[in-house]
Amino acid sequence: MGQFRGFLGFAAVAIALASWVGSVRPAQASLNVCNHSSRVTYVAVGYSLGEGRWQSEGWLLLSQGQCGTVVPGNLEPGSYYYLYAADKDEDRVWQGDTGEQWFCIKPETDFRLVFEGENCPDAETARRIFWEIRVRGTSHTENLVD
């Protein structure tokens, strides 16, 4: 009889676990970054708001082996996003190599900036070159590697 109760307890736990797993929703489509480098990284994203206006946001902190979302929700296939990533002291930087697409950032604090033209919004901001990503579907993942 004791073994039967043990089995019932195990079965109850298994059923509860199966119910919980069945209720977990699949991840929503989004723009994600995975850190496969040997460093803790900080990630910023930039994108067009249209009519010559741009927005940049940061920082998403990613430990080694960690992934995170920089733009939640479905992406528009064919749209462009821009990313910049660095370790804490900017000893290692992942950035664009053309020098053409820069965005304003706040190196020391989290930020969300809207700007237009050649100037950043204030003296606490700096310009960095971001790399361009053209998304092909409603979800996209970029990987940071050494």
N, C-alpha and C positions, 0 to 999 in steps of 0.2 A: 504494500500500500504506500509506503514512503517513497518508493521509486516512481510510482504513478503520479504522486503529488509533485515530485521533482520534474517529471515530464510535463505536467500541466503548467507549472511555473515557467519552464523553458518555452513551451508553446505560446503562452501569453506574451512573453517578452518578444518572441519571434514575430507574432502577429502585430504587436504594437510597432516594432521596428519596420516591418513591411508597410504598414499604414503610413508611417512617418516618411519613409523613402518614397512612397507613391505620391505623397503630397508635396514633395520638393519640386518646385518649378524649374524647368531648364533655364539656363542663363539667357537673358535678353540680349539681342543683338546690340553691338556697341563697338567703339574704338578702344582696343585694349593694348597695353604694353606689358611684355614679360621681360623680367630682368634675368638673363642667363649669364651675366657678367660676374666677375669676382668682387664687385664693389656694391655698396649700398648706393642707390641712385635716386635722383630727384628729377621728375619729368614735368615738362610744361607743354601745353598744346596751344596752337593758334589756328584761326580760321576766319574766313571772310564773312562779314555781316551784310555785304552788298554796298553798292554806291560808294566805294572807296573807303569804307569803314572796316576795321579789323578788331578782333577780340583775341586776347591771350589770357591763359589761366595757368596757375601752378601753385603749389607743387604737390605732385603725387609722389609719396615716398615709397620706394620699392626695395625691399631687402633682397638678398641673393636668392634666386629661384622663385621669387614672388611675381604674380601678375596683378594688374589693376586696370580699372576703367578710367579713361580720360575724357571720353564723350559717351554718355549713356544713351540708350535708345537706338532705334534703327537709323542707319546711315543712308544717305542718298547715293546710290551707285553712280560712279563717275565724278563725285565731288572730291574736293581737295582739302586735306588737313595738313598741318605742319607740326613737327615735334622737335623738342630740344631736351636733352637729358645730360646730367652731369653728376659727379660725386660731390660731396659736401664742399670741397675746396676748389672745384672745377679743375682738378688735376687731370681727370679723365672726362672728356666731353664727347657726346654724340650730337653732331650738328650737321647742317647742310654744307656741301662743298662748293657750291656755286657762288656764294656771297650775295645772291640775289634776293632771298626771302628772309628778311629779318623781322623780329617782333620785339615789342617792349616787354620787359620782365622786371620784377623786383627781386634782386638776388638774395635778399635776407629774410623775406617774409612771404607768406601766401599772398596771392594776388588774383585779381580779375580786372583786366584793363581793356578799355575800348579806346581806340585812337584812329586817327586818319592822317594821311600825309607822311612827312618825313620826321615828325617830332613825337617823342614820347610824352605822356601826360604831365610828368613832374620830375623834379630833381632826384627823387628816390628811385627812378626807373633807369634801366640800362637796355641797350639793344644787343640782341644775340641773333645769330644766324640759325634758322630752323631748317630741318630737311622736309621735303615735300612728299606727301603720300597721296596717291589717287586711289580711292577705295572702289572696288569692283562689285561689291555686294553690300548687303545691309549690315555686315559685321566685318571687322578687320583686326588683325593682331600684328603688332610689330615686336620684334625681338631685339633686345640689347645684348650684344656679345662683346667680349674683349677683343 
